Amino acid sequence: MLRERRGLMDGVVILKENEHTLRREQISWQARRVLERLAEAGYKAYLCGGGVRDLLLGRTPKDFDIATDARPEEVKKIMRNTRIIGRRFKLAHVFFRDVIIETATFRALLDNPPPEAEGVPLPSRRRQDVPDPTFATRGGVIVRDNVYGTPEEDARRRDFTINGIFYDFADGSLIDYVGGLEDLEKRVVRVIGDPVTRYHEDPVRMVRAVRIAAQLDFEIERTAREAIRAMVGELRYSSRERLQEEMLKILNCGSALKSYELAWRKGLFQTVYPAYSAWLQVPERQGAMQWVKKALRQFDVWKQAGLKPMPALQYALLFGPGIEAVAKEMAEADDLPEFEATLQAVSAFLRDKANLAQIPKAMVYDVERILGIQVQMRKSSGQSKYATRLRQRSGFEEALIYLKFASGIEPARKELLARWMAPGPPVNTPPRAPRAPQSQRQPARGRPPRREGPPPKKEEPVAKKEEPAPKREEPAPKKEESAPKKEEAAPPKTEEPAASKAAPAADKEPAPAAAERLPLEKNR
């Protein structure tokens, strides 16, 4: 994979372009665009992180990250499609439709960190006069980190050595300040610096170490592995949102089962989900533990097939045995309807305040929908009108996948699955009546009926202004003649068309009617 390393000076390893296997063509065009624009503006721009690591391992990177000496505000001036995010550490996200290139400024080392400030409140986001120095609170956990430094300092601030390798886009060289190339060859996940201190700064690194080791089939270095067991309690100081993101990444990394087993041995899973873990550890519930492992294995199969399941479906499968068992107990003990008991059981596990990973409310609602449909499916034959409406509900497809998975573990559900896999009854909806023409539609309540044709009163004054004076006298005798005709010849119908021919207004009426029909024909 890696050729002989050269350029070892002061602990820095530099490989020229012809001494390693990474090529520019392997980098996405979006990342190349950002690197080129930053270089043209006179800034240093390095490809970094997991993208470099995966390319050197022959894997396809999920995304590309860039490190630069340009500040986030300067990146935004160069690339207009940039959004600055982050409070703990500001980042510049460069948007290319569905691709985001994360661009970070080199961070400085904390050689002289500020003293611990237990209980010091964080400054409000609305205050503009608050400076950006690093704050350490809750015993050293970094909560704000906007002190910028050099590339070497930034490399030593990263979490693992294999993520601290830089690729210089300008000359195509690899720059290694932390020994990441050697650890790639040894297939070792090593924490940069003292593991206890680094886990103390950011406890989420423990979960990342487990995921990366399982995903790459690497071994966690001994001191880093032992520190996880000792520092697992520090997870309660981490951000619930970030921890939730890392737990979801475990489910979608392609090695979910291996990550789960490693996280269980280190006590990470029990710390993040204490209530569910305690429920699984009961000896009589070994079947539920097998369910969880099969669900994680199914996630890996979906990943290998290039499928991306709905996160709510993954959580429904992961927590399903516990939710269903507790719902059954609640329905029997409290005499609750099965559907209501299921919703309460979902809240008991997923909305438990003891959980360190905060699952979004919208995702919890989707889990409730998936498991609630299971109850409704058991109460229907699958061939009724109610079943037809149930098939059209949001979340039914995920509920059917859940039932399909559960039937592979519990044979009693196979009959229910066969019922719902059979084609449903035809949807007998009455044909929609053809749309009536514009002139035949009923007016809405409270509105006067629409007149057919233009109102004569609005057109007469315009015609009188345009017509000369002698023409104004011509309609007068016609009106006088037409009046006695109507009185004398009211019964016969033959005189009506004669009167219409004599009236000039009748010749003008068809024109507006035809103009009104044109828009209707276009709409049709």
Order of alpha helices (4+ residues) and beta strands (2+ residues): beta-alpha-beta-alpha-beta-alpha-beta-beta-beta-beta-beta-alpha-beta-beta-alpha-beta-alpha-alpha-beta-alpha-alpha-alpha-alpha-alpha-alpha-alpha-alpha-alpha-alpha-alpha-alpha-alpha-alpha-alpha-alpha-alpha-alpha
